[in-house]
Amino acid sequence: MPSSAEVSDEVSGAVADAPCPRPTRVVRLFSRLNIGGPSLHVILLTAGLGERGYETRLVVGREAPSEGNFLDLARARGIDYVQLAGLGREIRPLADFVTLWQVYRMLRGWRPAIVHTHTAKAGVLGRVAARLAGVPIVVHTYHGHVLRHYFGPLRTALFRRLERVLNRVTDVAVTVSAALRADLIAMGVCPPEKIRVVPLGLELARFTAARPLGAVREACGAGPGEAGSFLEAAARVREGRPGTRFAVVGDGECRAALEAQAAALGLAGAVTFLGWRKDLEAVYAGLDVVVNSSLNEGTPVALIEAMAAGRPVVATAVGGTPDLLGAGARGRLVPAGDAGALAAAILDTLERPEDAAPRARAGRDYVLAHHSVERLLSDIDSLYRELLRPSSVPA
């Protein structure tokens, strides 16, 4: 199986000399602009492709109150978006049918050449509406999936079957990592010839400048030699390094439960919940180790940003994370759900900086070379041109 970089190079070089129709209309559908990597991906694509001859209409759902959103970022990038509440993640048959009709009417009225959907709910409604409306080209991006170990057996089997049917009417399915592509193929969800790997691309320059340790350590009550890390293995880490401090960055519906768990573990004075932060450059600069303990991932944006900032990382080996960390060459990998292994990797990273530093340097070099926003835009631009050429779609 080719690596992410190899597959991406195939996409970006496929039709590099083809003229791009100007302007080509694209409708991009996404479940909701909640704070997270997929939302950044969608915003950067929508804004950046406008400079390459695409007129994009972004259609999104509404996020839950606890999720936070990137609507202000979308507006700052000059993106006009349409919100349809029914594109949110909840499954409501009657409301979903109404939303399908709304999307269909929009596509019939605007007549795009391409419909590109992202995430599960928007992917179902958007792809069905696009084919009903006669849109020539339909693309769907899997940022991750819920098709394994997420729901019960019956519901999982139903969703897999639905994705198989939808991919019959999808021209190209995009995955953000080679591991995710392999997983979809193994489940029989999509044939290999339809799947392209296009890794995430981000604006990483802001993370590369040297910065002082700053406010994050002060908020956590940490001195200049103490570490910030994460919850699940925190109690075990404190046994080995009692002075360790932990920062939990972000927010959501599980915050109260996590705070209760921290208190139950005797970590109430050692863990600081920072909530949503926009000064991520300062956050990463203040951490000795960045930990991602996900059970399910596409490609974690937080790790890409942390690596660009030159931070040592420890993460669970799920989704595209092993590809990102070079099977351990660019960061420590541990099995998902194993708090003991996670704690051991954190302690090893803290206590052996001479080994962690080369991995951090390799991680920084890798993400700057492979996960830039310029590469992302070029890959998707080339994919669109390739699809437009044989179909003879009028601009």
Residue pairs with C-beta under 8 A, 6 or more apart in sequence:
1 178
1 181
1 182
2 10
2 178
2 197
3 178
3 323
4 177
4 178
4 197
4 199
4 320
4 323
4 370
5 199
5 370
7 178
7 181
7 196
7 197
8 197
8 198
8 199
8 370
8 375
8 379
10 196
11 196
11 197
11 198
11 379
11 382
11 383
12 375
12 378
12 379
12 382
13 382
14 382
14 383
14 386
15 382
15 385
15 386
15 389
16 382
18 385
18 386
18 389
20 52
20 53
20 54
20 381
20 384
20 385
21 53
21 113
21 388
21 393
21 394
21 395
22 53
22 395
23 53
23 54
23 55
23 395
24 53
24 54
24 55
24 113
24 114
24 384
24 388
24 393
24 395
25 54
25 55
25 56
25 57
25 110
25 111
25 112
25 113
25 114
25 395
26 49
26 54
26 55
26 56
26 57
26 112
26 113
26 114
26 115
26 116
26 384
27 56
27 57
27 59
27 106
27 107
27 110
27 112
27 114
27 115
27 116
27 126
27 130
27 135
28 42
28 45
28 46
28 56
28 57
28 58
28 59
28 115
28 116
28 117
28 118
29 59
29 60
29 87
29 103
29 115
29 116
29 117
29 118
29 122
29 123
29 125
29 126
30 38
30 39
30 42
30 58
30 59
30 60
30 61
30 87
30 117
30 118
30 119
30 122
31 60
31 61
31 87
31 88
31 89
31 118
31 119
31 120
31 121
31 122
32 39
32 60
32 61
32 62
32 63
32 67
32 69
32 87
32 88
32 89
33 39
33 42
33 43
33 60
33 63
33 69
33 70
33 71
33 74
33 81
34 63
34 64
34 67
34 68
34 69
34 70
35 67
35 68
35 69
35 70
35 250
35 276
36 301
37 143
37 200
37 298
37 299
37 300
37 301
37 302
38 118
38 119
38 143
38 298
39 69
39 70
40 70
40 73
40 202
40 301
41 118
41 141
41 143
41 176
41 200
41 201
41 376
42 58
42 60
42 118
43 70
43 73
43 74
43 77
43 79
44 201
44 202
44 203
44 373
44 376
44 377
45 56
45 376
45 377
45 380
46 56
46 58
46 74
46 77
46 79
47 77
47 78
47 79
48 373
48 376
48 377
49 56
49 377
49 380
49 381
50 56
50 78
52 377
52 381
54 381
54 384
57 80
57 82
57 106
57 110
57 112
58 74
58 79
58 80
58 81
58 82
59 81
59 82
59 83
59 84
59 87
59 103
59 106
59 122
59 126
60 81
60 82
60 83
60 84
60 87
60 122
61 83
61 84
61 85
61 86
61 87
61 88
61 89
61 121
61 122
62 83
62 85
62 87
62 88
63 69
63 88
64 88
64 253
66 251
66 252
66 253
66 255
67 251
67 252
67 253
68 251
68 252
68 276
71 81
74 81
82 106
84 99
84 102
84 103
85 95
85 99
86 92
86 95
86 96
86 98
86 99
86 102
86 125
87 99
87 121
87 122
87 125
88 121
89 120
89 121
91 121
96 121
96 125
99 125
100 125
100 128
100 129
103 125
103 126
103 129
104 129
104 132
104 133
107 115
107 129
107 130
107 133
107 135
108 133
108 134
112 135
113 135
113 136
113 137
113 388
113 393
113 394
113 395
114 135
114 136
114 137
114 138
114 139
114 384
114 387
114 388
114 393
115 126
115 127
115 129
115 130
115 135
115 137
115 138
115 139
116 138
116 139
116 140
116 141
117 123
117 126
117 127
117 130
117 138
117 139
117 140
117 141
118 140
118 141
118 143
119 141
119 143
120 145
120 146
120 159
123 140
123 166
124 162
124 166
126 140
127 138
127 140
127 166
127 169
127 170
128 166
130 138
131 138
131 169
136 391
136 393
137 171
137 384
137 387
137 388
137 391
137 393
138 169
138 170
138 171
139 170
139 171
139 172
139 173
139 174
139 383
139 387
140 166
140 167
140 170
140 172
140 173
140 174
141 173
141 174
141 175
141 176
141 198
142 173
142 174
142 175
142 176
142 180
142 184
142 298
143 176
143 298
143 299
144 176
144 180
144 296
144 297
144 298
144 319
145 180
145 183
145 184
145 189
146 159
146 296
147 156
147 159
147 160
147 163
147 184
147 187
147 189
148 156
148 183
148 187
149 295
149 296
150 156
150 296
151 159
160 187
160 188
160 189
163 189
163 190
164 188
164 189
164 190
167 173
167 189
167 190
167 191
167 194
170 190
170 194
171 194
171 387
172 194
172 195
172 196
172 383
172 387
173 184
173 190
173 194
173 195
173 196
174 195
174 196
174 197
174 198
174 383
175 181
175 184
175 195
175 196
175 197
175 198
175 298
176 197
176 198
176 199
176 200
176 298
176 299
176 320
177 197
177 199
177 298
177 299
177 319
177 320
177 323
177 324
178 197
178 320
178 323
179 319
179 320
179 322
179 323
180 197
180 298
180 299
180 319
180 320
181 192
181 195
181 197
184 190
184 195
185 191
185 192
185 195
196 383
198 376
198 379
198 380
198 383
199 299
199 320
199 370
199 371
199 375
199 376
200 299
200 301
200 304
200 371
200 376
201 371
201 372
201 373
201 374
201 375
201 376
201 377
201 379
202 301
202 304
202 305
202 308
202 371
202 372
202 373
202 376
203 373
204 304
204 305
204 308
204 367
204 368
204 371
204 372
204 373
206 281
207 280
207 281
207 284
207 305
207 308
207 309
208 308
208 309
208 310
208 364
208 368
209 281
211 281
211 282
211 285
212 285
213 224
213 285
213 286
214 282
214 285
214 286
215 279
215 282
215 286
216 228
216 247
216 274
216 282
216 283
216 285
216 286
216 287
217 223
217 224
217 226
217 228
217 245
217 286
219 247
219 272
219 274
220 228
220 245
220 246
220 247
220 272
221 245
221 269
221 272
222 228
222 245
223 243
226 243
226 244
226 245
226 288
227 241
227 244
227 245
227 287
227 288
227 289
227 350
228 245
228 246
228 247
228 286
228 287
228 288
228 289
229 237
229 244
229 246
229 247
229 287
229 288
229 289
229 291
229 314
229 346
230 246
230 248
230 291
230 293
231 246
231 248
231 258
231 261
231 262
231 267
231 271
231 293
232 293
232 339
232 342
233 291
233 293
233 339
233 340
233 342
233 343
233 346
234 244
234 246
234 262
234 265
234 267
234 270
234 271
234 343
235 265
235 266
235 267
236 339
236 340
236 343
237 244
237 343
237 346
237 347
238 244
238 267
238 270
240 343
240 347
241 347
241 350
241 351
244 270
244 350
245 270
245 271
245 272
246 267
246 270
246 271
246 272
247 271
247 272
247 274
247 283
247 286
247 287
248 258
248 271
248 272
248 273
248 274
249 274
249 275
249 277
249 283
250 274
250 275
250 276
251 273
251 275
251 276
255 273
258 273
259 273
262 268
262 270
262 271
274 283
277 283
280 305
281 309
284 290
284 305
284 306
284 309
284 311
285 309
287 306
287 311
288 311
288 312
288 349
288 350
289 311
289 312
289 313
289 314
289 346
289 349
289 350
289 356
290 302
290 303
290 306
290 311
290 312
290 313
290 314
291 313
291 314
291 315
291 342
291 346
292 300
292 302
292 303
292 313
292 314
292 315
292 316
292 321
293 315
293 316
293 336
293 342
294 300
294 315
294 316
294 318
294 319
294 321
294 336
295 316
295 318
295 336
295 337
296 318
296 319
297 316
297 318
297 319
297 320
297 321
298 319
298 320
299 319
299 320
299 321
299 323
299 324
300 315
300 319
300 320
300 321
300 324
303 313
303 315
303 321
303 324
303 325
303 331
304 324
304 367
304 371
306 313
307 313
307 324
307 330
307 331
307 360
307 363
307 364
307 366
307 367
308 364
308 367
308 368
308 371
309 364
310 360
310 361
310 363
310 364
311 360
312 331
312 332
312 349
312 356
312 357
312 359
312 360
313 325
313 330
313 331
313 332
313 360
313 363
314 331
314 332
314 334
314 342
314 345
314 346
314 349
315 321
315 325
315 331
315 332
315 333
315 334
316 333
316 334
316 335
316 336
316 337
316 342
317 333
317 334
317 335
317 336
318 336
321 333
322 328
322 333
324 330
324 331
324 366
324 367
325 331
325 332
325 333
325 363
326 362
326 366
327 333
329 359
329 362
330 359
330 360
330 362
330 363
330 366
331 359
331 360
331 363
332 345
332 348
332 349
332 359
333 345
334 341
334 342
334 344
334 345
335 341
348 355
349 356
